[in-house]
């Protein structure tokens, strides 16, 4: 379980480095989005038959990073929309 959390943090950090621009996300949001991305990546890799959802493999890692980048974009969009409706 600790390895899963560390992998999620690494995936979230990589996703933030890949995504252009400045993200207004804290470390907790990065961790959570990385964890969700790693679950998505593991699920896709498992569906394609490359291993279990909890195994670390190249395909799952790549899909997890891409999913985390997309999730960061969605989180920024929702945060931006929420910020503009308040003011």
C-alpha positions as protocol buffer text, in pm:
chain_id: "A"
residue {
  index: 1
  type: UNK
  ca { x: 0 y: 0 z: 0 }
}
residue {
  index: 2
  type: UNK
  ca { x: 285 y: 241 z: 78 }
}
residue {
  index: 3
  type: UNK
  ca { x: 440 y: 159 z: -260 }
}
residue {
  index: 4
  type: UNK
  ca { x: 108 y: 242 z: -425 }
}
residue {
  index: 5
  type: UNK
  ca { x: 104 y: 584 z: -254 }
}
residue {
  index: 6
  type: UNK
  ca { x: 466 y: 655 z: -349 }
}
residue {
  index: 7
  type: UNK
  ca { x: 396 y: 552 z: -710 }
}
residue {
  index: 8
  type: UNK
  ca { x: 92 y: 783 z: -713 }
}
residue {
  index: 9
  type: UNK
  ca { x: 301 y: 1072 z: -587 }
}
residue {
  index: 10
  type: UNK
  ca { x: 567 y: 1009 z: -851 }
}
residue {
  index: 11
  type: UNK
  ca { x: 307 y: 978 z: -1126 }
}
residue {
  index: 12
  type: UNK
  ca { x: 135 y: 1298 z: -1010 }
}
residue {
  index: 13
  type: UNK
  ca { x: 467 y: 1485 z: -999 }
}
residue {
  index: 14
  type: UNK
  ca { x: 559 y: 1365 z: -1350 }
}
residue {
  index: 15
  type: UNK
  ca { x: 218 y: 1468 z: -1476 }
}
residue {
  index: 16
  type: UNK
  ca { x: 266 y: 1818 z: -1332 }
}
residue {
  index: 17
  type: UNK
  ca { x: 606 y: 1842 z: -1500 }
}
residue {
  index: 18
  type: UNK
  ca { x: 464 y: 1732 z: -1835 }
}
residue {
  index: 19
  type: UNK
  ca { x: 158 y: 1959 z: -1827 }
}
residue {
  index: 20
  type: UNK
  ca { x: 251 y: 2305 z: -1950 }
}
residue {
  index: 21
  type: UNK
  ca { x: 175 y: 2611 z: -1744 }
}
residue {
  index: 22
  type: UNK
  ca { x: 151 y: 2669 z: -1373 }
}
residue {
  index: 23
  type: UNK
  ca { x: -82 y: 2445 z: -1176 }
}
residue {
  index: 24
  type: UNK
  ca { x: -244 y: 2571 z: -859 }
}
residue {
  index: 25
  type: UNK
  ca { x: -256 y: 2229 z: -696 }
}
residue {
  index: 26
  type: UNK
  ca { x: -116 y: 2133 z: -361 }
}
residue {
  index: 27
  type: UNK
  ca { x: 78 y: 1820 z: -275 }
}
residue {
  index: 28
  type: UNK
  ca { x: -237 y: 1643 z: -156 }
}
residue {
  index: 29
  type: UNK
  ca { x: -420 y: 1712 z: -483 }
}
residue {
  index: 30
  type: UNK
  ca { x: -114 y: 1595 z: -676 }
}
residue {
  index: 31
  type: UNK
  ca { x: -104 y: 1276 z: -472 }
}
residue {
  index: 32
  type: UNK
  ca { x: -473 y: 1205 z: -518 }
}
residue {
  index: 33
  type: UNK
  ca { x: -467 y: 1270 z: -892 }
}
residue {
  index: 34
  type: UNK
  ca { x: -155 y: 1056 z: -924 }
}
residue {
  index: 35
  type: UNK
  ca { x: -326 y: 775 z: -732 }
}
residue {
  index: 36
  type: UNK
  ca { x: -634 y: 794 z: -954 }
}
residue {
  index: 37
  type: UNK
  ca { x: -410 y: 801 z: -1261 }
}
residue {
  index: 38
  type: UNK
  ca { x: -220 y: 496 z: -1137 }
}
residue {
  index: 39
  type: UNK
  ca { x: -545 y: 306 z: -1081 }
}
residue {
  index: 40
  type: UNK
  ca { x: -657 y: 396 z: -1433 }
}
residue {
  index: 41
  type: UNK
  ca { x: -319 y: 294 z: -1576 }
}
residue {
  index: 42
  type: UNK
  ca { x: -319 y: -33 z: -1384 }
}
residue {
  index: 43
  type: UNK
  ca { x: -674 y: -107 z: -1495 }
}
residue {
  index: 44
  type: UNK
  ca { x: -592 y: -47 z: -1860 }
}
residue {
  index: 45
  type: UNK
  ca { x: -276 y: -259 z: -1837 }
}
residue {
  index: 46
  type: UNK
  ca { x: -471 y: -535 z: -1664 }
}
residue {
  index: 47
  type: UNK
  ca { x: -745 y: -518 z: -1927 }
}
residue {
  index: 48
  type: UNK
  ca { x: -483 y: -552 z: -2202 }
}
residue {
  index: 49
  type: UNK
  ca { x: -334 y: -853 z: -2024 }
}
residue {
  index: 50
  type: UNK
  ca { x: 8 y: -711 z: -1940 }
}
residue {
  index: 51
  type: UNK
  ca { x: -23 y: -780 z: -1569 }
}
residue {
  index: 52
  type: UNK
  ca { x: -225 y: -726 z: -1255 }
}
residue {
  index: 53
  type: UNK
  ca { x: -362 y: -385 z: -1161 }
}
residue {
  index: 54
  type: UNK
  ca { x: -107 y: -362 z: -878 }
}
residue {
  index: 55
  type: UNK
  ca { x: 197 y: -462 z: -1085 }
}
residue {
  index: 56
  type: UNK
  ca { x: 432 y: -195 z: -1209 }
}
residue {
  index: 57
  type: UNK
  ca { x: 485 y: -227 z: -1582 }
}
residue {
  index: 58
  type: UNK
  ca { x: 574 y: 12 z: -1861 }
}
residue {
  index: 59
  type: UNK
  ca { x: 233 y: 27 z: -2028 }
}
residue {
  index: 60
  type: UNK
  ca { x: 53 y: 85 z: -1699 }
}
residue {
  index: 61
  type: UNK
  ca { x: 301 y: 354 z: -1600 }
}
residue {
  index: 62
  type: UNK
  ca { x: 267 y: 541 z: -1930 }
}
residue {
  index: 63
  type: UNK
  ca { x: -114 y: 523 z: -1922 }
}
residue {
  index: 64
  type: UNK
  ca { x: -111 y: 633 z: -1558 }
}
residue {
  index: 65
  type: UNK
  ca { x: 97 y: 942 z: -1636 }
}
residue {
  index: 66
  type: UNK
  ca { x: -125 y: 1033 z: -1933 }
}
residue {
  index: 67
  type: UNK
  ca { x: -437 y: 984 z: -1722 }
}
residue {
  index: 68
  type: UNK
  ca { x: -291 y: 1199 z: -1443 }
}
residue {
  index: 69
  type: UNK
  ca { x: -207 y: 1477 z: -1693 }
}
residue {
  index: 70
  type: UNK
  ca { x: -566 y: 1471 z: -1815 }
}
residue {
  index: 71
  type: UNK
  ca { x: -699 y: 1468 z: -1459 }
}
residue {
  index: 72
  type: UNK
  ca { x: -483 y: 1768 z: -1369 }
}
residue {
  index: 73
  type: UNK
  ca { x: -628 y: 1952 z: -1668 }
}
residue {
  index: 74
  type: UNK
  ca { x: -981 y: 1868 z: -1558 }
}
residue {
  index: 75
  type: UNK
  ca { x: -906 y: 1973 z: -1198 }
}
residue {
  index: 76
  type: UNK
  ca { x: -764 y: 2305 z: -1319 }
}
residue {
  index: 77
  type: UNK
  ca { x: -1068 y: 2362 z: -1538 }
}
residue {
  index: 78
  type: UNK
  ca { x: -1307 y: 2295 z: -1253 }
}
residue {
  index: 79
  type: UNK
  ca { x: -1107 y: 2513 z: -1013 }
}
residue {
  index: 80
  type: UNK
  ca { x: -1092 y: 2794 z: -1269 }
}
residue {
  index: 81
  type: UNK
  ca { x: -1464 y: 2774 z: -1336 }
}
residue {
  index: 82
  type: UNK
  ca { x: -1538 y: 2778 z: -962 }
}
residue {
  index: 83
  type: UNK
  ca { x: -1309 y: 3078 z: -913 }
}
residue {
  index: 84
  type: UNK
  ca { x: -1473 y: 3285 z: -1191 }
}
residue {
  index: 85
  type: UNK
  ca { x: -1827 y: 3219 z: -1066 }
}
residue {
  index: 86
  type: UNK
  ca { x: -1745 y: 3339 z: -712 }
}
residue {
  index: 87
  type: UNK
  ca { x: -1610 y: 3679 z: -809 }
}
